[in-house]
Amino acid sequence: MRPPRLRLRALAAAGTLTGSLLVGLAGAPGAAAPAPTAAAAPRTAEAAAAPAAAVVHEAERAFVSKGLVESDHAGHTGSGFVNYDNTKGSYVEWTVNAAQAGNAALTLRYANGTTAGRPMTLTVNGTAVATAKAFDGTGAWTSWATTSLTAHLKAGANTVRATATGAAGGPNVDHLAVDPGTAPPRPGATPVAANGQLAVCGTKLCNQYGRPVQLRGMSTHGTQWYAQCLTGGSLDALAGDWNADVLRVSTYVQEGGYETDPRKFTDLAHALIEQASARGMYVIVDWHMLDPGDPNANLSKARTFFKAIADRHKGRNNILYEIANEPNGVTWSKIKSYAEQIIPVIRAIDADAPVLVGTRAWSSLGISDGADESETVGNPVDAPNIMYTFHFYAASHDDAYLNALSRAADRIPVFVTEFGTQDYAGEGPDDFAMSQKYLDLMAAKKISWVNWNFSDDFRSGAVFKTGTCNGNGPWAGTASLKPAGVWIRDRIRTADDFPTG
């Protein structure tokens, strides 16, 4: 039973309330994270760690055919904008240099003070990448909007042209922004094609060649709240533009989730597994229990859910099962007992998939309860091919948590299935400096990680700006991203190091 509102406020003030229990205070779903220690305090991000901006190409410096450079409408960048002639075929053309071949996000900033759309066709090196793309009214000529798409650029100079396709001409165009880092192309393979069936070897997650790998990706928010953020377009962007290796599908048990309609939420998990699989990503099937914190309270539901998932997807080689998101208020021995009852349910159907086991105190290895990793190291779950989960939020969980993760990863297999650059509620300022310390450690020790979360929730931990999902994007590039989204995308999309052979 959920504590009354007064009790929730007391827990939050004491620093022991995390994750979606904050719904009762904020009125909307939140992140799920370990509570900070009493000494923990949010840190400020260092300027050097801030995300880079896109390269902006002003329209007034481009080649203009049948249009004028003007500056009479406020709000433009640079010295002006291009006012297209009211004729079909008028265009603006930019020369864009790319350091290497690959996909890039192209974002046009424009204003359309009429109520009628002014569509344009965008071409890159003479090839149409968007035909009659809509540029709808923005309400006023001083109201500027952006629209984005992903296009392939060759190494060196590229010609990008925006051509009006209607008799009214195009909108007023302010500039073209090009994402500075093109996604490095994978060497002929998706993450799953490159690595195949994963398995735990020693303290590492290893690929089909027995070589340690590090997966990097994103977690969904609760699918009962943010299924609209998980579309073909957004998953295309996650796989192709972000270059993600893994998607964590979070099925909440309570809070309007699985228990309200088991069939609906199981089917939704099936669909997301299939969509992520079609894009060559690994999938973590997350049983997102939070309240009650004892996973045994949902034991029968978990058996039903994981049996259904395993039955449907037992032939896939890209599934990992996270059987208890953030146990809390419960001993490690009870969590271990739960794991030793659920793992056989999965193993009876899918003998090969790694299983991820939540640890005590919101998957903090016990740190948030004043314990440490020794209870898990000294009393491991009696099952092979398993890993233990660790969650952190960088603005709240600093060196004590970082050091515990480092020690634990030398003794047991650890997977960071959830982290954020904000405080433990997924809110507040980003601490990019502390976050980078974690990422450096995880890279050095080949610890796989997943960031929270791939939605447009109002909190700073959601990567998309509010309204992006209901507006169906734009998904690629950085125009729709909050600062944390820009930062984490930059770190996911760098080239993978997947040893083969």
Secondary structure, DSSP 8 states (H G I E B T S, - for coil): ----HHHHHHHHHHT---GGGGHHHHSS---------TT-------GGGS----EEEEGGGSEEESEEEE--STT-STT-EEEE-SSTT-EEEEEEEESSSEEEEEEEEEE--SSS---EEEEETTEEEEEEE-----SSTT--EEEEEEEEE-SEEEEEEEEE-STT---EEEEEEE-SS-B---SSS-HHHHH-S-EEETTEEE-TTS-B---EEEE---HHHHGGG--HHHHHIIIIIS--SEEEEEEESSTTSGGG-HHHHHHHHHHHHHHHHHTT-EEEEEEE--SS--GGGGHHHHHHHHHHHHHHHTT-SSEEEE--S---SS-HHHHHHHHHHHHHHHHTT-SSS-EEE--HHHHSTTGGGT--THHHHHS--S-SSEEEEEEEETTT--HHHHHHHHHHHTTS-EEEEEEESS-TTS-SS--HHHHHHHHHHHHHTT--EEEE--S--SSTTSSB-TTTTTTT---SSSTTB-HHHHHHHHHHSS-------
